[in-house]
Amino acid sequence: MYSRVLVTLDGSNFSQSILAYVRCVAPALKAAVELLHINDPTQLTPYSLPPQAAEYLEKIATTFAEPANIKCTCEMGKPADRIVDLAAVQPKTLIAMATHGYSGAKRWLLGSVSERVLHAAKNDLLIVRPAEGDTSGMAELKTMLVPLDGSQLAEKVLPTVAELALKLNLEVVLVRVVKHFYTAPPEAFLPVFGANFPNLKRLRQDALDEANKYLVEKMAALRALGPTQVSLLLMESGVDGAAAEIVDLAKKTPSPLVVMSSHGESGVGRWLIGSVTERVVRYSGQPVLVVRAPS
């Protein structure tokens, strides 16, 4: 499990949206917290000097229960590169950041710093979309949503899920999203396929049965690791695909944490950063934990 949480901040209220989740997760995991601010020499202004960054981080540290135990680090360089390098020093480091904030005249957009970290880092990543409002409190997490695509790579999240569930006392919902089979009588618009209607219904039911059996097996495997509050949810994707279903589910779930592998396999396709996982990170308003699965 994680021994260090590296919290990247750019001086904006947006970037501080991650802090409430760090205050929730780090103490439960007994992980050290390091606040990191990076000055990009190509973007420095008279108002972004390192001494001022140090004061900024020290002020943020006072919002934690034990400020003296919070490490504050100011660095110079390209933000994404330095974040990746500093996290790699300790493999059990969890990178924590918002999808964007403001840094000088530029924004940390998914597509900029956070996207490069998401693609390049070998460490797990806790990422949230920024929210307005007070960032001094502690977030509440109740349920982990764990999408699985049927691959061994996607299942690499399960040991992490088990530890988090036990240490944070979270309910776990294992989710499988299967492709929707159109089973309405097609004669109205494609008469030639009318005879195949029963076959489509059978294919749909076979796919649902297989997916349900898979989830039952993974639920038993997860419970064997310790957690007892484990359930399963089988869903069919709409026209927007699996990512949209996961985002909608997270939106409807009270105090969720979405936990996903950085990639896995689904039929002939793959859940790569840039596909399902990235779309969930990009569009989910809830926190997402990206667990790095070995290739």
Beta strands, then each sheet from edge to edge (+ up, - down):
strand 1: 4-8
strand 2: 32-39
strand 3: 71-76
strand 4: 93-98
strand 5: 102-103
strand 6: 106-107
strand 7: 125-128
strand 8: 143-147
strand 9: 171-179
strand 10: 230-237
strand 11: 256-261
strand 12: 265-266
strand 13: 269-270
strand 14: 288-291
sheet 1: 3+ 2+ 1+ 4+ 7+ 14- 11- 8- 9- 10-
sheet 2: 5+ 6-
sheet 3: 12+ 13-
end
